[in-house]
Amino acid sequence: MSDYWKKEWESIASADNDFAMLGRNGFRFSDLTIYLGEINAALKVCPEDSILDLGCSNGMICAFMSPFCKRITGFDYSENLIKVAKRYYRDIKNISFECRALADADLSGFNKLIIGAVFQYIDKETAKDFMRKLNGSDIEKAYIGHVPDIALKDSYIKGYENFITDKDELKKKQEIWEKRMTWFDERDFDILSDRYRIEFKNPDKKLVQHKYAFDICLERK
Ligand SMILES: C[S@@+](CC[C@H](N)C(=O)[O-])C[C@H]1O[C@@H](n2cnc3c(N)ncnc32)[C@H](O)[C@@H]1O
């Protein structure tokens, strides 16, 4: 799975639209404002914070967060996206980027964590290993956003019939969501409950059209 997606993200890095590089083709700046608001509601960002944005893509979220924290680092496993991020934001002093996969992410030195729309690209074992690492880290608050909800899987996949008329295109799209994405149950996150208060939220409809995902806000107990 991860090889398939890594190749996809390496090629998405050459999109000519910055939102497309985030996998958010239809996004406008108004949507970005809502998204940043949801992240900030979870993290309550302050000037002392050292934030890690895991799966940072072209670094856009880091750039918008950077004036409000001490430092922010973006990790992404796509070399091409990290190159774009470094080029775009080379003049911002408190930002850094590293090519790093979620499974190899070192959380030390950070007190807040953003993971937006990444969990669907990792398998359950990787997710569990990561959550164990998070439990043992110094992260005080975390936002794990747009996690596909297994309870909504069938209706979401079927829903494509309402707006893709070409049969081949429909089949291709549905197969991706059926076979290539990882869908989660809220209980998959029980592992975190020893160390964190967990709140599950519904992301704003503008951010995840056709409702398929939940957000997880974590606060250290
Ligand atoms: C849908 S985009 C989300 C971008 C941004 N976080 C946001 O919320 O708009 C997913 C990003 O996660 C990255 N990604 C996916 N799986 C990853 C992994 N296992 N390790 C690191 N980055 C990963 C992709 O390269 C891509 O940049």
Ligand as a Chemical Component Dictionary entry (heavy atoms), coordinates in Angstrom:
data_LIG
# 
_chem_comp.id                   LIG 
_chem_comp.type                 NON-POLYMER 
_chem_comp.pdbx_formal_charge   0 
_chem_comp.three_letter_code    LIG 
# 
loop_
_chem_comp_atom.comp_id 
_chem_comp_atom.atom_id 
_chem_comp_atom.alt_atom_id 
_chem_comp_atom.type_symbol 
_chem_comp_atom.charge 
_chem_comp_atom.model_Cartn_x 
_chem_comp_atom.model_Cartn_y 
_chem_comp_atom.model_Cartn_z 
_chem_comp_atom.pdbx_ordinal 
LIG C1  C1  C 0  -3.728 14.308 1.725 1  
LIG S1  S1  S 1  -2.108 14.972 1.931 2  
LIG C2  C2  C 0  -2.357 15.972 3.373 3  
LIG C3  C3  C 0  -1.473 17.171 3.417 4  
LIG C4  C4  C 0  -1.681 18.045 4.674 5  
LIG N1  N1  N 0  -1.264 17.326 5.855 6  
LIG C5  C5  C 0  -3.109 18.476 4.791 7  
LIG O1  O1  O 0  -3.749 18.133 5.797 8  
LIG O2  O2  O -1 -3.592 19.176 3.900 9  
LIG C6  C6  C 0  -1.192 13.598 2.584 10 
LIG C7  C7  C 0  0.292  13.877 2.744 11 
LIG O3  O3  O 0  0.831  12.866 3.598 12 
LIG C8  C8  C 0  2.023  12.362 3.037 13 
LIG N2  N2  N 0  2.153  10.977 3.511 14 
LIG C9  C9  C 0  1.342  9.921  3.259 15 
LIG N3  N3  N 0  1.768  8.832  3.909 16 
LIG C10 C10 C 0  2.879  9.182  4.591 17 
LIG C11 C11 C 0  3.787  8.485  5.434 18 
LIG N4  N4  N 0  3.625  7.189  5.702 19 
LIG N5  N5  N 0  4.836  9.162  5.962 20 
LIG C12 C12 C 0  4.999  10.501 5.683 21 
LIG N6  N6  N 0  4.190  11.209 4.871 22 
LIG C13 C13 C 0  3.130  10.563 4.338 23 
LIG C14 C14 C 0  1.848  12.492 1.526 24 
LIG O4  O4  O 0  3.093  12.526 0.864 25 
LIG C15 C15 C 0  1.083  13.811 1.444 26 
LIG O5  O5  O 0  1.944  14.895 1.375 27 
# 
loop_
_chem_comp_bond.comp_id 
_chem_comp_bond.atom_id_1 
_chem_comp_bond.atom_id_2 
_chem_comp_bond.value_order 
_chem_comp_bond.pdbx_ordinal 
LIG C1  S1  SING 1  
LIG S1  C2  SING 2  
LIG S1  C6  SING 3  
LIG C2  C3  SING 4  
LIG C3  C4  SING 5  
LIG C4  N1  SING 6  
LIG C4  C5  SING 7  
LIG C5  O1  DOUB 8  
LIG C5  O2  SING 9  
LIG C6  C7  SING 10 
LIG C7  O3  SING 11 
LIG C7  C15 SING 12 
LIG O3  C8  SING 13 
LIG C8  N2  SING 14 
LIG C8  C14 SING 15 
LIG N2  C9  SING 16 
LIG N2  C13 SING 17 
LIG C9  N3  DOUB 18 
LIG N3  C10 SING 19 
LIG C10 C11 SING 20 
LIG C10 C13 DOUB 21 
LIG C11 N4  SING 22 
LIG C11 N5  DOUB 23 
LIG N5  C12 SING 24 
LIG C12 N6  DOUB 25 
LIG N6  C13 SING 26 
LIG C14 O4  SING 27 
LIG C14 C15 SING 28 
LIG C15 O5  SING 29 
# 
